[in-house]
C-alpha cells in the first residue's frame, strides 16, 4: 500500500504560489502531455474555485477543484488528477 497523502482544502487567497505552481504543472503534465488534450487548462476559473490538494513530500500528487453551488443549486467538481507515480498505490483513496 502507498503512503497516505496530506490533504488540504484551500481557497484561492490561501493557496501558496509554490503549491499552485505544482498543481498547474501536474494538470499540464497529465491533461495536456499524457492525455494529449489540447485546451487552455488555466481557464481563468481557478480564483473562484476551492482547491483540494493531496501532498506527498510537500509536492502536489493529487488535485481537484470544486465550485460552490450556482443559483440553480448545482455544485461542480473538475480538474481531478493524480500523478502517475501515485496511481494504483492506494495513496489517493484513503
PDB file as gemmi writes it, atoms N, CA and C in Angstrom:
CRYST1    1.000    1.000    1.000  90.00  90.00  90.00 P 1                      
ATOM      1  N   UNK A   1       0.828  -1.180   0.000  1.00  0.00           N  
ATOM      2  CA  UNK A   1       0.000   0.000   0.000  1.00  0.00           C  
ATOM      3  C   UNK A   1       0.871   1.241   0.000  1.00  0.00           C  
ATOM      4  N   UNK A   2       0.359   2.293  -0.565  1.00  0.00           N  
ATOM      5  CA  UNK A   2       1.093   3.541  -0.623  1.00  0.00           C  
ATOM      6  C   UNK A   2       0.964   4.336   0.663  1.00  0.00           C  
ATOM      7  N   UNK A   3       1.811   5.313   0.780  1.00  0.00           N  
ATOM      8  CA  UNK A   3       1.714   6.185   1.949  1.00  0.00           C  
ATOM      9  C   UNK A   3       0.559   7.156   1.760  1.00  0.00           C  
ATOM     10  N   UNK A   4      -0.028   7.543   2.874  1.00  0.00           N  
ATOM     11  CA  UNK A   4      -1.145   8.484   2.816  1.00  0.00           C  
ATOM     12  C   UNK A   4      -0.687   9.841   2.311  1.00  0.00           C  
ATOM     13  N   UNK A   5      -1.577  10.520   1.622  1.00  0.00           N  
ATOM     14  CA  UNK A   5      -1.305  11.886   1.201  1.00  0.00           C  
ATOM     15  C   UNK A   5      -1.803  12.836   2.284  1.00  0.00           C  
ATOM     16  N   UNK A   6      -1.190  13.981   2.359  1.00  0.00           N  
ATOM     17  CA  UNK A   6      -1.609  15.051   3.267  1.00  0.00           C  
ATOM     18  C   UNK A   6      -2.606  15.901   2.498  1.00  0.00           C  
ATOM     19  N   UNK A   7      -3.892  15.818   2.862  1.00  0.00           N  
ATOM     20  CA  UNK A   7      -4.958  16.505   2.127  1.00  0.00           C  
ATOM     21  C   UNK A   7      -5.206  17.883   2.701  1.00  0.00           C  
ATOM     22  N   UNK A   8      -5.330  18.864   1.803  1.00  0.00           N  
ATOM     23  CA  UNK A   8      -5.626  20.238   2.212  1.00  0.00           C  
ATOM     24  C   UNK A   8      -6.652  20.864   1.280  1.00  0.00           C  
ATOM     25  N   UNK A   9      -7.701  21.459   1.876  1.00  0.00           N  
ATOM     26  CA  UNK A   9      -8.663  22.281   1.141  1.00  0.00           C  
ATOM     27  C   UNK A   9      -8.195  23.724   1.258  1.00  0.00           C  
ATOM     28  N   UNK A  10      -8.013  24.410   0.143  1.00  0.00           N  
ATOM     29  CA  UNK A  10      -7.576  25.800   0.171  1.00  0.00           C  
ATOM     30  C   UNK A  10      -8.388  26.628  -0.810  1.00  0.00           C  
ATOM     31  N   UNK A  11      -8.776  27.821  -0.370  1.00  0.00           N  
ATOM     32  CA  UNK A  11      -9.374  28.785  -1.286  1.00  0.00           C  
ATOM     33  C   UNK A  11      -8.244  29.554  -1.962  1.00  0.00           C  
ATOM     34  N   UNK A  12      -8.562  30.236  -3.028  1.00  0.00           N  
ATOM     35  CA  UNK A  12      -7.567  30.960  -3.821  1.00  0.00           C  
ATOM     36  C   UNK A  12      -6.650  31.854  -2.988  1.00  0.00           C  
ATOM     37  N   UNK A  13      -7.191  32.715  -2.103  1.00  0.00           N  
ATOM     38  CA  UNK A  13      -6.298  33.614  -1.350  1.00  0.00           C  
ATOM     39  C   UNK A  13      -5.310  32.871  -0.442  1.00  0.00           C  
ATOM     40  N   UNK A  14      -5.661  31.655  -0.017  1.00  0.00           N  
ATOM     41  CA  UNK A  14      -4.806  30.892   0.885  1.00  0.00           C  
ATOM     42  C   UNK A  14      -3.867  29.933   0.150  1.00  0.00           C  
ATOM     43  N   UNK A  15      -3.971  29.869  -1.167  1.00  0.00           N  
ATOM     44  CA  UNK A  15      -3.187  28.923  -1.959  1.00  0.00           C  
ATOM     45  C   UNK A  15      -1.787  29.480  -2.205  1.00  0.00           C  
ATOM     46  N   UNK A  16      -0.757  28.902  -1.572  1.00  0.00           N  
ATOM     47  CA  UNK A  16       0.603  29.406  -1.771  1.00  0.00           C  
ATOM     48  C   UNK A  16       1.057  29.242  -3.220  1.00  0.00           C  
ATOM     49  N   UNK A  17       1.864  30.157  -3.669  1.00  0.00           N  
ATOM     50  CA  UNK A  17       2.335  30.147  -5.061  1.00  0.00           C  
ATOM     51  C   UNK A  17       3.026  28.844  -5.424  1.00  0.00           C  
ATOM     52  N   UNK A  18       3.822  28.271  -4.523  1.00  0.00           N  
ATOM     53  CA  UNK A  18       4.536  27.037  -4.860  1.00  0.00           C  
ATOM     54  C   UNK A  18       3.575  25.865  -5.048  1.00  0.00           C  
ATOM     55  N   UNK A  19       2.506  25.797  -4.251  1.00  0.00           N  
ATOM     56  CA  UNK A  19       1.537  24.718  -4.424  1.00  0.00           C  
ATOM     57  C   UNK A  19       0.668  24.946  -5.660  1.00  0.00           C  
ATOM     58  N   UNK A  20       0.324  26.188  -5.938  1.00  0.00           N  
ATOM     59  CA  UNK A  20      -0.403  26.496  -7.171  1.00  0.00           C  
ATOM     60  C   UNK A  20       0.428  26.079  -8.380  1.00  0.00           C  
ATOM     61  N   UNK A  21       1.704  26.408  -8.365  1.00  0.00           N  
ATOM     62  CA  UNK A  21       2.593  26.045  -9.475  1.00  0.00           C  
ATOM     63  C   UNK A  21       2.646  24.525  -9.628  1.00  0.00           C  
ATOM     64  N   UNK A  22       2.802  23.795  -8.508  1.00  0.00           N  
ATOM     65  CA  UNK A  22       2.809  22.329  -8.561  1.00  0.00           C  
ATOM     66  C   UNK A  22       1.512  21.792  -9.161  1.00  0.00           C  
ATOM     67  N   UNK A  23       0.371  22.349  -8.719  1.00  0.00           N  
ATOM     68  CA  UNK A  23      -0.923  21.883  -9.217  1.00  0.00           C  
ATOM     69  C   UNK A  23      -1.056  22.134 -10.713  1.00  0.00           C  
ATOM     70  N   UNK A  24      -0.661  23.317 -11.158  1.00  0.00           N  
ATOM     71  CA  UNK A  24      -0.739  23.623 -12.592  1.00  0.00           C  
ATOM     72  C   UNK A  24       0.200  22.739 -13.396  1.00  0.00           C  
ATOM     73  N   UNK A  25       1.390  22.474 -12.867  1.00  0.00           N  
ATOM     74  CA  UNK A  25       2.325  21.582 -13.559  1.00  0.00           C  
ATOM     75  C   UNK A  25       1.740  20.168 -13.666  1.00  0.00           C  
ATOM     76  N   UNK A  26       1.138  19.678 -12.584  1.00  0.00           N  
ATOM     77  CA  UNK A  26       0.529  18.347 -12.607  1.00  0.00           C  
ATOM     78  C   UNK A  26      -0.616  18.308 -13.606  1.00  0.00           C  
ATOM     79  N   UNK A  27      -1.458  19.310 -13.603  1.00  0.00           N  
ATOM     80  CA  UNK A  27      -2.565  19.354 -14.556  1.00  0.00           C  
ATOM     81  C   UNK A  27      -2.055  19.345 -15.986  1.00  0.00           C  
ATOM     82  N   UNK A  28      -1.033  20.125 -16.281  1.00  0.00           N  
ATOM     83  CA  UNK A  28      -0.482  20.148 -17.644  1.00  0.00           C  
ATOM     84  C   UNK A  28       0.180  18.824 -17.997  1.00  0.00           C  
ATOM     85  N   UNK A  29       0.923  18.272 -17.043  1.00  0.00           N  
ATOM     86  CA  UNK A  29       1.622  17.008 -17.283  1.00  0.00           C  
ATOM     87  C   UNK A  29       0.645  15.891 -17.651  1.00  0.00           C  
ATOM     88  N   UNK A  30      -0.483  15.835 -16.942  1.00  0.00           N  
ATOM     89  CA  UNK A  30      -1.447  14.760 -17.186  1.00  0.00           C  
ATOM     90  C   UNK A  30      -2.406  15.105 -18.322  1.00  0.00           C  
ATOM     91  N   UNK A  31      -3.074  16.255 -18.247  1.00  0.00           N  
ATOM     92  CA  UNK A  31      -4.109  16.563 -19.230  1.00  0.00           C  
ATOM     93  C   UNK A  31      -3.538  16.898 -20.602  1.00  0.00           C  
ATOM     94  N   UNK A  32      -2.517  17.723 -20.655  1.00  0.00           N  
ATOM     95  CA  UNK A  32      -2.000  18.191 -21.945  1.00  0.00           C  
ATOM     96  C   UNK A  32      -0.999  17.205 -22.537  1.00  0.00           C  
ATOM     97  N   UNK A  33      -0.013  16.783 -21.740  1.00  0.00           N  
ATOM     98  CA  UNK A  33       1.042  15.921 -22.273  1.00  0.00           C  
ATOM     99  C   UNK A  33       0.594  14.466 -22.337  1.00  0.00           C  
ATOM    100  N   UNK A  34       0.206  13.881 -21.193  1.00  0.00           N  
ATOM    101  CA  UNK A  34      -0.140  12.459 -21.152  1.00  0.00           C  
ATOM    102  C   UNK A  34      -1.406  12.140 -21.941  1.00  0.00           C  
ATOM    103  N   UNK A  35      -2.450  12.960 -21.758  1.00  0.00           N  
ATOM    104  CA  UNK A  35      -3.732  12.680 -22.413  1.00  0.00           C  
ATOM    105  C   UNK A  35      -3.895  13.413 -23.743  1.00  0.00           C  
ATOM    106  N   UNK A  36      -2.897  14.170 -24.122  1.00  0.00           N  
ATOM    107  CA  UNK A  36      -2.890  14.972 -25.371  1.00  0.00           C  
ATOM    108  C   UNK A  36      -4.194  15.745 -25.593  1.00  0.00           C  
ATOM    109  N   UNK A  37      -4.690  16.353 -24.527  1.00  0.00           N  
ATOM    110  CA  UNK A  37      -5.873  17.211 -24.617  1.00  0.00           C  
ATOM    111  C   UNK A  37      -5.396  18.645 -24.789  1.00  0.00           C  
ATOM    112  N   UNK A  38      -5.520  19.148 -25.976  1.00  0.00           N  
ATOM    113  CA  UNK A  38      -5.034  20.498 -26.253  1.00  0.00           C  
ATOM    114  C   UNK A  38      -6.171  21.492 -25.997  1.00  0.00           C  
ATOM    115  N   UNK A  39      -6.121  22.070 -24.809  1.00  0.00           N  
ATOM    116  CA  UNK A  39      -7.087  23.102 -24.420  1.00  0.00           C  
ATOM    117  C   UNK A  39      -6.407  23.975 -23.381  1.00  0.00           C  
ATOM    118  N   UNK A  40      -6.968  25.114 -23.129  1.00  0.00           N  
ATOM    119  CA  UNK A  40      -6.400  26.037 -22.164  1.00  0.00           C  
ATOM    120  C   UNK A  40      -6.761  25.564 -20.756  1.00  0.00           C  
ATOM    121  N   UNK A  41      -5.830  24.902 -20.100  1.00  0.00           N  
ATOM    122  CA  UNK A  41      -6.082  24.383 -18.761  1.00  0.00           C  
ATOM    123  C   UNK A  41      -6.268  25.527 -17.763  1.00  0.00           C  
ATOM    124  N   UNK A  42      -5.404  26.519 -17.810  1.00  0.00           N  
ATOM    125  CA  UNK A  42      -5.542  27.699 -16.951  1.00  0.00           C  
ATOM    126  C   UNK A  42      -6.612  28.584 -17.597  1.00  0.00           C  
ATOM    127  N   UNK A  43      -7.864  28.310 -17.217  1.00  0.00           N  
ATOM    128  CA  UNK A  43      -9.012  28.906 -17.911  1.00  0.00           C  
ATOM    129  C   UNK A  43      -9.597  30.133 -17.230  1.00  0.00           C  
ATOM    130  N   UNK A  44      -8.913  30.652 -16.200  1.00  0.00           N  
ATOM    131  CA  UNK A  44      -9.409  31.834 -15.521  1.00  0.00           C  
ATOM    132  C   UNK A  44     -10.410  31.554 -14.423  1.00  0.00           C  
ATOM    133  N   UNK A  45     -10.757  30.290 -14.196  1.00  0.00           N  
ATOM    134  CA  UNK A  45     -11.765  29.955 -13.182  1.00  0.00           C  
ATOM    135  C   UNK A  45     -11.161  29.553 -11.841  1.00  0.00           C  
ATOM    136  N   UNK A  46      -9.855  29.352 -11.789  1.00  0.00           N  
ATOM    137  CA  UNK A  46      -9.223  28.921 -10.542  1.00  0.00           C  
ATOM    138  C   UNK A  46      -9.458  29.880  -9.377  1.00  0.00           C  
ATOM    139  N   UNK A  47      -9.459  31.197  -9.580  1.00  0.00           N  
ATOM    140  CA  UNK A  47      -9.693  32.094  -8.440  1.00  0.00           C  
ATOM    141  C   UNK A  47     -11.066  31.914  -7.779  1.00  0.00           C  
ATOM    142  N   UNK A  48     -12.045  31.381  -8.487  1.00  0.00           N  
ATOM    143  CA  UNK A  48     -13.378  31.180  -7.917  1.00  0.00           C  
ATOM    144  C   UNK A  48     -13.546  29.788  -7.297  1.00  0.00           C  
ATOM    145  N   UNK A  49     -12.551  28.944  -7.430  1.00  0.00           N  
ATOM    146  CA  UNK A  49     -12.667  27.546  -7.002  1.00  0.00           C  
ATOM    147  C   UNK A  49     -12.133  27.322  -5.595  1.00  0.00           C  
ATOM    148  N   UNK A  50     -12.553  26.208  -5.025  1.00  0.00           N  
ATOM    149  CA  UNK A  50     -11.955  25.649  -3.813  1.00  0.00           C  
ATOM    150  C   UNK A  50     -11.024  24.547  -4.327  1.00  0.00           C  
ATOM    151  N   UNK A  51      -9.844  24.450  -3.766  1.00  0.00           N  
ATOM    152  CA  UNK A  51      -8.825  23.534  -4.282  1.00  0.00           C  
ATOM    153  C   UNK A  51      -8.502  22.475  -3.242  1.00  0.00           C  
ATOM    154  N   UNK A  52      -8.610  21.207  -3.646  1.00  0.00           N  
ATOM    155  CA  UNK A  52      -8.218  20.093  -2.786  1.00  0.00           C  
ATOM    156  C   UNK A  52      -6.899  19.561  -3.313  1.00  0.00           C  
ATOM    157  N   UNK A  53      -5.883  19.622  -2.472  1.00  0.00           N  
ATOM    158  CA  UNK A  53      -4.547  19.174  -2.862  1.00  0.00           C  
ATOM    159  C   UNK A  53      -4.136  17.998  -1.994  1.00  0.00           C  
ATOM    160  N   UNK A  54      -3.643  16.955  -2.626  1.00  0.00           N  
ATOM    161  CA  UNK A  54      -3.061  15.818  -1.930  1.00  0.00           C  
ATOM    162  C   UNK A  54      -1.553  15.943  -2.035  1.00  0.00           C  
ATOM    163  N   UNK A  55      -0.904  16.184  -0.909  1.00  0.00           N  
ATOM    164  CA  UNK A  55       0.537  16.420  -0.914  1.00  0.00           C  
ATOM    165  C   UNK A  55       1.302  15.170  -0.512  1.00  0.00           C  
ATOM    166  N   UNK A  56       2.382  14.947  -1.213  1.00  0.00           N  
ATOM    167  CA  UNK A  56       3.305  13.857  -0.909  1.00  0.00           C  
ATOM    168  C   UNK A  56       4.691  14.468  -0.888  1.00  0.00           C  
ATOM    169  N   UNK A  57       5.351  14.386   0.238  1.00  0.00           N  
ATOM    170  CA  UNK A  57       6.666  15.009   0.400  1.00  0.00           C  
ATOM    171  C   UNK A  57       6.626  16.492   0.049  1.00  0.00           C  
ATOM    172  N   UNK A  58       5.518  17.149   0.405  1.00  0.00           N  
ATOM    173  CA  UNK A  58       5.389  18.583   0.190  1.00  0.00           C  
ATOM    174  C   UNK A  58       5.064  18.998  -1.226  1.00  0.00           C  
ATOM    175  N   UNK A  59       4.866  18.037  -2.124  1.00  0.00           N  
ATOM    176  CA  UNK A  59       4.550  18.330  -3.528  1.00  0.00           C  
ATOM    177  C   UNK A  59       3.146  17.838  -3.846  1.00  0.00           C  
ATOM    178  N   UNK A  60       2.490  18.484  -4.810  1.00  0.00           N  
ATOM    179  CA  UNK A  60       1.123  18.106  -5.188  1.00  0.00           C  
ATOM    180  C   UNK A  60       1.161  16.807  -5.999  1.00  0.00           C  
ATOM    181  N   UNK A  61       0.514  15.770  -5.457  1.00  0.00           N  
ATOM    182  CA  UNK A  61       0.447  14.473  -6.128  1.00  0.00           C  
ATOM    183  C   UNK A  61      -0.981  14.142  -6.565  1.00  0.00           C  
ATOM    184  N   UNK A  62      -1.952  14.879  -6.031  1.00  0.00           N  
ATOM    185  CA  UNK A  62      -3.357  14.711  -6.417  1.00  0.00           C  
ATOM    186  C   UNK A  62      -4.035  16.061  -6.247  1.00  0.00           C  
ATOM    187  N   UNK A  63      -5.065  16.299  -7.066  1.00  0.00           N  
ATOM    188  CA  UNK A  63      -5.668  17.626  -7.079  1.00  0.00           C  
ATOM    189  C   UNK A  63      -7.069  17.554  -7.657  1.00  0.00           C  
ATOM    190  N   UNK A  64      -7.933  18.433  -7.149  1.00  0.00           N  
ATOM    191  CA  UNK A  64      -9.201  18.721  -7.817  1.00  0.00           C  
ATOM    192  C   UNK A  64      -9.624  20.126  -7.440  1.00  0.00           C  
ATOM    193  N   UNK A  65     -10.480  20.686  -8.268  1.00  0.00           N  
ATOM    194  CA  UNK A  65     -11.065  21.979  -7.922  1.00  0.00           C  
ATOM    195  C   UNK A  65     -12.575  21.815  -7.914  1.00  0.00           C  
ATOM    196  N   UNK A  66     -13.199  22.542  -6.985  1.00  0.00           N  
ATOM    197  CA  UNK A  66     -14.640  22.452  -6.812  1.00  0.00           C  
ATOM    198  C   UNK A  66     -15.224  23.853  -6.749  1.00  0.00           C  
ATOM    199  N   UNK A  67     -16.449  23.964  -7.237  1.00  0.00           N  
ATOM    200  CA  UNK A  67     -17.146  25.246  -7.245  1.00  0.00           C  
ATOM    201  C   UNK A  67     -18.423  25.147  -6.424  1.00  0.00           C  
ATOM    202  N   UNK A  68     -18.680  26.193  -5.652  1.00  0.00           N  
ATOM    203  CA  UNK A  68     -19.898  26.263  -4.845  1.00  0.00           C  
ATOM    204  C   UNK A  68     -21.123  26.170  -5.754  1.00  0.00           C  
ATOM    205  N   UNK A  69     -22.253  25.801  -5.183  1.00  0.00           N  
ATOM    206  CA  UNK A  69     -23.469  25.701  -5.999  1.00  0.00           C  
ATOM    207  C   UNK A  69     -23.804  27.019  -6.707  1.00  0.00           C  
ATOM    208  N   UNK A  70     -24.278  26.877  -7.941  1.00  0.00           N  
ATOM    209  CA  UNK A  70     -24.727  28.031  -8.713  1.00  0.00           C  
ATOM    210  C   UNK A  70     -26.148  28.391  -8.276  1.00  0.00           C  
ATOM    211  N   UNK A  71     -26.744  29.415  -8.872  1.00  0.00           N  
ATOM    212  CA  UNK A  71     -28.107  29.796  -8.461  1.00  0.00           C  
ATOM    213  C   UNK A  71     -29.136  28.670  -8.569  1.00  0.00           C  
ATOM    214  N   UNK A  72     -28.875  27.681  -9.439  1.00  0.00           N  
ATOM    215  CA  UNK A  72     -29.794  26.549  -9.564  1.00  0.00           C  
ATOM    216  C   UNK A  72     -29.491  25.451  -8.539  1.00  0.00           C  
ATOM    217  N   UNK A  73     -28.456  25.666  -7.709  1.00  0.00           N  
ATOM    218  CA  UNK A  73     -28.113  24.691  -6.684  1.00  0.00           C  
ATOM    219  C   UNK A  73     -27.165  23.596  -7.136  1.00  0.00           C  
ATOM    220  N   UNK A  74     -26.510  23.781  -8.282  1.00  0.00           N  
ATOM    221  CA  UNK A  74     -25.615  22.757  -8.824  1.00  0.00           C  
ATOM    222  C   UNK A  74     -24.164  23.107  -8.518  1.00  0.00           C  
ATOM    223  N   UNK A  75     -23.508  22.255  -7.741  1.00  0.00           N  
ATOM    224  CA  UNK A  75     -22.079  22.388  -7.481  1.00  0.00           C  
ATOM    225  C   UNK A  75     -21.327  21.569  -8.526  1.00  0.00           C  
ATOM    226  N   UNK A  76     -20.108  21.977  -8.848  1.00  0.00           N  
ATOM    227  CA  UNK A  76     -19.333  21.236  -9.844  1.00  0.00           C  
ATOM    228  C   UNK A  76     -17.937  20.924  -9.320  1.00  0.00           C  
ATOM    229  N   UNK A  77     -17.425  19.801  -9.784  1.00  0.00           N  
ATOM    230  CA  UNK A  77     -16.068  19.357  -9.485  1.00  0.00           C  
ATOM    231  C   UNK A  77     -15.371  19.129 -10.818  1.00  0.00           C  
ATOM    232  N   UNK A  78     -14.135  19.541 -10.899  1.00  0.00           N  
ATOM    233  CA  UNK A  78     -13.399  19.347 -12.141  1.00  0.00           C  
ATOM    234  C   UNK A  78     -11.903  19.318 -11.910  1.00  0.00           C  
ATOM    235  N   UNK A  79     -11.182  19.101 -12.985  1.00  0.00           N  
ATOM    236  CA  UNK A  79      -9.723  19.054 -12.957  1.00  0.00           C  
ATOM    237  C   UNK A  79      -9.244  18.019 -11.933  1.00  0.00           C  
ATOM    238  N   UNK A  80      -9.882  16.868 -11.898  1.00  0.00           N  
ATOM    239  CA  UNK A  80      -9.496  15.797 -10.980  1.00  0.00           C  
ATOM    240  C   UNK A  80      -8.305  15.069 -11.593  1.00  0.00           C  
ATOM    241  N   UNK A  81      -7.197  15.023 -10.839  1.00  0.00           N  
ATOM    242  CA  UNK A  81      -5.977  14.452 -11.397  1.00  0.00           C  
ATOM    243  C   UNK A  81      -5.113  13.848 -10.306  1.00  0.00           C  
ATOM    244  N   UNK A  82      -4.455  12.751 -10.634  1.00  0.00           N  
ATOM    245  CA  UNK A  82      -3.438  12.170  -9.756  1.00  0.00           C  
ATOM    246  C   UNK A  82      -2.169  11.976 -10.563  1.00  0.00           C  
ATOM    247  N   UNK A  83      -1.045  12.154  -9.912  1.00  0.00           N  
ATOM    248  CA  UNK A  83       0.249  11.954 -10.565  1.00  0.00           C  
ATOM    249  C   UNK A  83       0.417  10.475 -10.896  1.00  0.00           C  
ATOM    250  N   UNK A  84       1.033  10.170 -12.038  1.00  0.00           N  
ATOM    251  CA  UNK A  84       1.212   8.764 -12.409  1.00  0.00           C  
ATOM    252  C   UNK A  84       1.884   7.924 -11.327  1.00  0.00           C  
ATOM    253  N   UNK A  85       2.811   8.515 -10.591  1.00  0.00           N  
ATOM    254  CA  UNK A  85       3.550   7.745  -9.591  1.00  0.00           C  
ATOM    255  C   UNK A  85       2.731   7.375  -8.359  1.00  0.00           C  
ATOM    256  N   UNK A  86       1.548   7.969  -8.159  1.00  0.00           N  
ATOM    257  CA  UNK A  86       0.708   7.568  -7.025  1.00  0.00           C  
ATOM    258  C   UNK A  86      -0.514   6.775  -7.448  1.00  0.00           C  
ATOM    259  N   UNK A  87      -0.750   6.663  -8.736  1.00  0.00           N  
ATOM    260  CA  UNK A  87      -1.905   5.885  -9.211  1.00  0.00           C  
ATOM    261  C   UNK A  87      -1.729   4.411  -8.848  1.00  0.00           C  
ATOM    262  N   UNK A  88      -2.801   3.806  -8.379  1.00  0.00           N  
ATOM    263  CA  UNK A  88      -2.778   2.385  -8.066  1.00  0.00           C  
ATOM    264  C   UNK A  88      -2.086   2.031  -6.763  1.00  0.00           C  
ATOM    265  N   UNK A  89      -1.642   3.025  -6.004  1.00  0.00           N  
ATOM    266  CA  UNK A  89      -0.939   2.742  -4.748  1.00  0.00           C  
ATOM    267  C   UNK A  89      -1.866   2.758  -3.556  1.00  0.00           C  
ATOM    268  N   UNK A  90      -3.077   3.293  -3.721  1.00  0.00           N  
ATOM    269  CA  UNK A  90      -3.995   3.440  -2.605  1.00  0.00           C  
ATOM    270  C   UNK A  90      -3.800   4.751  -1.856  1.00  0.00           C  
ATOM    271  N   UNK A  91      -2.791   5.500  -2.221  1.00  0.00           N  
ATOM    272  CA  UNK A  91      -2.493   6.754  -1.532  1.00  0.00           C  
ATOM    273  C   UNK A  91      -3.596   7.787  -1.686  1.00  0.00           C  
ATOM    274  N   UNK A  92      -4.161   7.916  -2.875  1.00  0.00           N  
ATOM    275  CA  UNK A  92      -5.132   8.961  -3.137  1.00  0.00           C  
ATOM    276  C   UNK A  92      -6.533   8.575  -2.668  1.00  0.00           C  
ATOM    277  N   UNK A  93      -6.755   7.324  -2.337  1.00  0.00           N  
ATOM    278  CA  UNK A  93      -8.084   6.880  -1.969  1.00  0.00           C  
ATOM    279  C   UNK A  93      -8.339   6.748  -0.486  1.00  0.00           C  
ATOM    280  N   UNK A  94      -7.401   7.136   0.326  1.00  0.00           N  
ATOM    281  CA  UNK A  94      -7.566   6.959   1.768  1.00  0.00           C  
ATOM    282  C   UNK A  94      -8.124   8.188   2.409  1.00  0.00           C  
TER     283      UNK A  94                                                      
END                                                                             
